[in-house]
Amino acid sequence: MARQVEGPPKPVDVARWLWIASACVGMLRFVAELFDREMLVAEARRQNPGLSQDQIDAGVNGGVLFGLVIALAVLVAYTRLANAMARGRNWARIVLTVLGGASVAFGLFRLTAWASGVAASLGVEMRPVDLGVTVVTTVLDASAIVLMYRASGHFAKKRVAVDTDFLRT
């Protein structure tokens, strides 16, 4: 007789998709910044005025490729952690809580610095898109953390039933 496999509780499943959505939003913003070639070239020229245009182009190309690899690795890591959490792995829930808590704290710090004018006084430019992404990822991460802990029973250690009938012979 086939055993029916139950999925995770609804709050845990929603939390999984919130983690994945947050990672996707963050990755898309990061990738969009990587493809702002003019800004990358201007920044490379500002930091290294003695480099030739070929050297700057090579450095920017290498940086973009490295950035894409890192963005993909982060997306895969968050997806794997979110799926492990949905399968009831408490260690994944703890790792996501730490990463998400740091993300929420950093997002709140950025928003507070922008709202108070501290960022502008220090010369840090925060474009509307950056603020929007910060708000979205902060809300997604905070919501995912709350939802993960709404179904704590899902993360209890599961006892394995062992069939000991064969030992009695």
Secondary structure, 3 states (H helix, E strand, C coil): CCCCCCCCCHHHHHHHHHHHHHHHHHHHHHHHHHCCHHHHHHHHHHHCCCCCHHHHHHHHHHHHHHHHHHHHHHHHHHHHHHHHHHCCCHHHHHHHHHHHHHHHHHHHHHHHHHHHCHHHHCCCCCCHHHHHHHHHHHHHHHHHHHHHHHHHHHHCCCCCCCCCHHHHC
